[in-house]
Amino acid sequence: MSAPRTGTAAAIRAGLRGRCPHCGAGALFAGFVAVAPSCDRCGLDFGFADSGDGPAVFIMLIAGFVLVGAALFVELRYEPVWWVHALVWPPLVVAVCLGLMRPLKGIMIALQYANKAGQGRLEG
């Protein structure tokens, strides 16, 4: 294995690009959001990578804030008929949510690696 890249900033950059948090060169994902079994460059096993529902929660908060704010602005400013909202907002919701899924999942996995996150254990 090559020398690890350390630090939060390096982890965030690697996660945003969907790259291995250890070497920064290999692919983190095998599909759209499916995590690869290991890095194709340095061989890091991605078995530790479990972002859970974290990315989805952040996406709901970010997309909800931005898109509901935009919908309220459009409604109060232009007062369009209801079908304009029904036509405009669902595709934007899908685009924003899918566009944020991969980078946020990459960031969460890279930060798990950088911070050596693990399962909680009870002592005793």
C-alpha positions in Angstrom: 0.0 0.0 0.0 1.2 3.5 -0.7 1.5 6.2 2.0 -1.9 7.2 3.2 -3.2 10.7 2.6 -4.3 12.1 5.9 -6.4 15.0 7.0 -10.0 16.1 6.8 -9.4 18.3 3.7 -7.8 15.4 1.8 -10.6 13.1 2.7 -13.3 15.6 1.6 -11.5 16.1 -1.7 -11.2 12.4 -2.3 -14.8 11.8 -1.3 -16.2 14.5 -3.6 -14.3 13.0 -6.5 -15.4 9.4 -5.7 -11.8 8.3 -5.1 -10.1 6.1 -2.6 -9.6 7.9 0.7 -6.2 6.2 1.2 -4.4 6.9 -2.1 -6.8 9.4 -3.8 -6.4 7.7 -7.1 -8.5 4.5 -7.2 -12.3 4.4 -7.7 -14.4 4.3 -4.5 -17.6 3.3 -6.4 -18.3 0.3 -8.6 -21.6 1.6 -9.7 -23.7 4.8 -9.2 -23.6 4.5 -5.4 -22.4 0.9 -4.9 -19.1 0.9 -3.1 -16.3 -1.2 -4.7 -15.0 -4.1 -2.7 -11.5 -2.6 -2.7 -9.3 0.1 -4.3 -8.0 -0.9 -7.7 -4.8 1.1 -7.2 -3.7 0.6 -3.5 -5.8 -2.4 -2.6 -7.5 -0.8 0.5 -10.4 -3.0 1.5 -13.6 -0.9 1.6 -15.3 -3.3 4.0 -15.3 -0.6 6.6 -17.4 1.7 4.4 -20.9 1.9 5.7 -22.4 5.4 5.3 -25.9 4.2 6.3 -28.6 6.8 6.0 -26.3 9.7 6.5 -26.1 10.9 2.9 -29.9 10.6 2.5 -30.5 12.7 5.6 -28.2 15.5 4.5 -29.7 15.4 1.0 -33.3 15.7 2.4 -32.2 18.6 4.5 -30.3 20.4 1.8 -32.7 19.7 -1.1 -35.7 20.4 1.1 -34.4 23.8 2.2 -33.3 24.9 -1.3 -36.3 23.6 -3.3 -39.0 24.4 -0.8 -37.6 27.9 -0.5 -37.5 28.2 -4.3 -41.0 26.9 -4.7 -42.3 29.4 -2.1 -40.4 32.2 -3.8 -42.0 31.3 -7.2 -45.4 31.0 -5.6 -45.3 34.3 -3.8 -43.6 36.2 -6.6 -45.3 34.9 -9.8 -48.4 33.0 -8.5 -48.4 30.4 -11.2 -51.3 27.9 -11.6 -50.9 24.6 -9.7 -49.9 22.5 -12.7 -46.8 24.6 -13.2 -45.6 23.6 -9.8 -46.5 20.0 -10.6 -44.5 20.2 -13.8 -41.5 22.0 -12.6 -40.6 20.8 -9.1 -40.7 17.0 -9.3 -37.9 16.8 -11.9 -35.8 19.3 -10.0 -36.2 17.3 -6.8 -35.1 14.1 -8.5 -32.1 15.9 -10.2 -30.9 17.6 -7.0 -31.3 14.4 -4.9 -29.5 12.2 -7.4 -26.8 14.8 -8.1 -26.0 15.1 -4.4 -26.1 11.3 -3.5 -22.7 10.2 -4.9 -20.6 13.1 -3.6 -22.2 13.1 -0.1 -21.8 9.3 0.2 -18.2 9.6 -0.9 -17.5 12.3 1.7 -19.1 10.3 4.5 -17.0 7.2 3.6 -13.8 9.2 3.2 -14.4 10.9 6.6 -15.0 7.5 8.2 -11.6 6.4 6.9 -9.9 9.7 7.9 -11.3 9.6 11.4 -10.9 5.8 11.9 -14.6 5.5 12.7 -15.8 2.1 13.9 -18.6 0.3 15.6 -19.4 1.5 19.1 -18.4 -1.0 21.8 -19.5 -1.3 25.4 -16.6 -2.0 27.8 -17.0 -4.5 30.5 
